[in-house]
Amino acid sequence: MKEKYKNFKENLEKLYKKFGRIENQGYDIQEFGNALVNDGKIGQAYSKHFLNQLNNYEKLSNDFPEFNPYIQEIMKSSLYILDQLEQVEEKIFASQEHFSDVVLSVSTEVTGATGSLYLAESGINHLEIENPNINIHEKYNIQTPNILEYSRIENEIDSYLFKIDPKLPERRKGAWTTINSTSLDKKAQAAHTMRDILSTIISKLASNAEVKKTEWWKPTPDKKSGVSLKQRIRFLLFGPKNEIENADELENIENKVNKCFKEDSYLKSLAHGSKKGTVELIESIMHSMESTMLQIFKSKEKYGKNEI
């Protein structure tokens, strides 16, 4: 095995173990959460009991003064517990804030892995189209990805798209409906619609005018607008300030967006030629585009520079 593949294999093995540890940590947190839920319910039950009995306790202590010390003790205990719970609540909120950041970060990385997986699948589909006499999947025992609960992924995308334009979720769903048509031209148009949605996200959230207002913008000579795709993705993720918080993530998303944009003209030429494997390629590209959109949204949210 060549050195680069050996290193790649080692990194994938580490990645697999890392996600496994994260899963186990999730179970640990889940146990803590369940314990809090149970204790919260029991604590509410005791508090409600005392509230319901308060008038009765008052009457009892009026008739039997010797009961007063018990009431005093309950009062003191309640104040002490209240003080302790306020401190605990601060810790819970602080932990919750960090936990939300962790969940978002892990979710972003999973989305990134999804996009990479479908990019690989689109590359294999390209090979099958250009080499019609070879079944690449069969010859190399390549398995078609079947990992995602796509309804959940789609709902996440649509919730973000709706904030940009309420019509975008319907356009995205319409693109997938078009896939079921018999015409290859229409299927290629479905991918074009998805590409157009991705383009809309970038133009609305990172317009040329907004990028040019930043402290860091410098004209890109080979672009008529003076603004490069990388600059727009940078603005999308990190906002107008000089700091690039994660150069690798910026490059990763830029490469995926570039790939999505370049596929459009290729798919149109395929549709007219009606080559075998076109539908599979279109579907893998559309999945890749959706994953790229979701990665953009989550990365933007993670760095929190400018909200949607």
N, C-alpha and C positions, 0 to 999 in steps of 0.2 A: 504493500500500500504506500503510495506516495506520501511524502512528509506532510503536505498541506491537508490531505484527507485524513491522515492519522491525527493531526491536531484538531481538525474539524470534528472527528469522531469523539475525541476526548472532551471537547467543549460541549458537544451534544449530550454526552453522558453526564457531565456536570450539570447541564441545564435541566436534564430529566430529574436528577437527584434534588436540585434546588427547588423545582416546582413541587416535588414530593414533600420536601420539608415545609414548604409554604402551606400545602394542603393539611399536613399534620398540625401546624401552628393554628390553622383555621379551626380545626376540631377542638384544640385547647381553648381558643377564644370562645368558641361556641359553648363549651362547658361552663366557662365563667359567665357568659351571657345568660345561660339557662339558670344558673345559681342566683344571679341578680334578679331575674324575673320572678323566681319562686320566693325569694326573700322579700322582694318588693310587695308581692301579693299578700304574704303573711303579715308584714308590717302594716299594710293598709287595713287588714282585717282587725288587728289589735287596736289600731288608732280609731277605727270606726266604732269598735266596741266601747272604748272609753268615751267617745263622743256621745254615743247613744245612752250611756249610763250616767253621764255627767249630772243631769238633773236629779237622778235617783241618789247619786253619791252626796249631792248637796243637801238633799232632804235628810238623808241618813246621818250626815255629820251634824246637822242642826239638832236632831233628836238625840244623837249619841256623840257628844263632843270627843269621847275617847277614840272615835274613828278619824278625827282630824289629822293625827300624825301620818296615817296611811295615805290620806289625800295629799298631804304636804310631800310625802315621799314620791308619789306619782308625779306631782308637779315638777319636783326637782329632776326626777329621772327623765321626764319629757323634755325639759330644757336642755339637759345634757345630751340626750339622743339627738335632738334637733341640731345642736351645735356640731356634733360629730357628723351627722348626715350632710350638713352644708359643706363641710370640708371634703367628705367623700364625693359629693356631687361635683365639686370643682375638679377633683381628680378624674372622675368619669368623663366630664366634658372635655378635659384636656386630652385624655386617652382617646376619646371618640374622635377628636379633631385629628390626632396623629393616625388613628386607625383608618379614618376616611382617606387620608393621604396615601396610606399603604395600599388600601384596596384599589384606589384609582391607579396607582403606579403599577401594581401587578396586572390589573385589567388592561392597561395600556400596552404592557409588554406582551400579553397574550394576544391582543389585537394585532400587534406588530408581527408576531409569529404566524398568525392567520394569513396576513397579507403576503408574507414571504412564501408560505406554503402554496397559496394559489398562484403566485408568480411562477413558482417552479412548475406547477401543473400546466400553466399557459405555455411555458417554454417547451414542455413535452408535447403538448398539442401542436405547437408550431412545427416541431420535428416530424410529427405524424403526417401533417398536411404536406410538408415539403418532401417527404419520403413515403409516398402512398403504398409502396410495395412492402413496407416494414411495419409491423404492429409493434411500436416502441414499448407500449405498456406491457404487452405479453412477452416480448423477447427479453426485456430487462426486468420483468416481474415488478413493474411499477404499480403501486396500489393507488387508486383514486382516493383523494382525501374525503373522509366522511366522519368528521370530528365534531363539527359545531352544531349546537342547537340554534339553527339559523333564525327561528322565529324570535328568539331573545335578541340576537344580534340586530335583526331588522328593526325591532321595536326601539332599541337604543339609538340606531341611526335616525329613525323617523322623529324621535323626540328632539334631537338636535336640529334636524332639517326644518322642522316646524317652526323653530325660533327664528330661522333665517327667512323662510317664506312658507306659509301654510300650504302652498301648492306643491312644494318639493316632495313630500312623502308620497303624494298621489302619483307624481311623475315617476318616482322610483318604482312603486308598485306596478305602474303601467308598463315600465320597461320589462319587468319580469313576465307580465301577462303576454307581451308581444313575443317572447321566446317561444310560446306555444303555437304561434302561427306556422303555416306551412312554407311561407316565403323566406328564403335566406336573406333577401334584401331587408325584410322587416326585422329579422333577427339581428343583422348588423346594425340596423337603426336602433335597436334596443340598447346595444352597447354604446352607440353614439349618444343616446339619451343619458345614460349613466355618466359618460364622460362630460356631457354638458352640465350635469348636476355638480360634478366635482369642480368644473370650471367656474360655476356660479358661486360655490362656496368660497373659492379663492378670490374671485373678483369682488364679492360683497364684503368679505371679512379682511381682505388685504388688497385694497385697490391701489393702483399706481400712485394716485394722489396722496393716499395715507402713507405709503412707503416713503415718498419723497419728502414728507414732513419730518422724518426721523433724523436723529443726530448722526446716525451711522451711514445713511444712504450716500452712495457715490454712483454717478451715471455708468451704466453698462454700455460700452461702445457699440456692441453688435446688436443691440436692441433699439428699435425705433422709439419706444417709450422711455428708454434709459433705465428700465427696471427689469431685472432678471427674475426668473421663476424662484431661484434660491432666495433672493431678497424678499419676495412675497411670502414664501414659506417661513422664512425667519420672522417676519412681522407677525404672521399667523400664530406662531408658537410663543415667541418671546416679547412681542410688543415693540414699542418705539425706542426703548433704551438700548444702550451700547452693549450690554451684557448678552452673550450667547451662553445659556446655561448648560446646553448639551449639544455639542457640535456633531456627535455621532448620530443623534436622533434627527437632527436637521438634515444631515446627508442621507440618512435612511429614508426619510419621508420624501425628500426631493427626488431621489432615484425612483421611488415607487410612482410618484405623480408623473414624472417624465415618461416612465414606461407606459402608464395608462394613456397619456396623450398620444404617444407614438403609435399605439395599436389601431387608432381609429381609421386612418387611410388604408392600412393593411387589411383590416376587416372588410372594408367596402370593396376592395379589389377581389377578395376571396368570395364574397357573396355573389358577385357577378359570374365568377368562375364555377361556383357551386362545388367546391372541392370537399371531399370527404373529411370529416373531422372539424369542419367549421363551427358547427353548433357547440361542440364540446369546448373549443377554444373560446368562443364568445361567452359561454357560461363561466369558465374559469376566470376570464378577464373581468367580467362583471362582479364576480365574488371578490376579486382582488381590488377593484375600484371601491367597493363598499367597505372593505377592511381598511383601505387607505383613508377613506373619509372618516371612519370611526377613530382611527389612530390619530388623525389630525385633531378631531374634536377633543379626544381624551388628553392628548398632549397639551393642547391649548388650555384645557381646564386644569391640568396638573401644574403648569407653570403659572397660571392665573394672572397673566399680564393684561389681558383684555378679554372680557367675557363676551359670549355670544349674545 
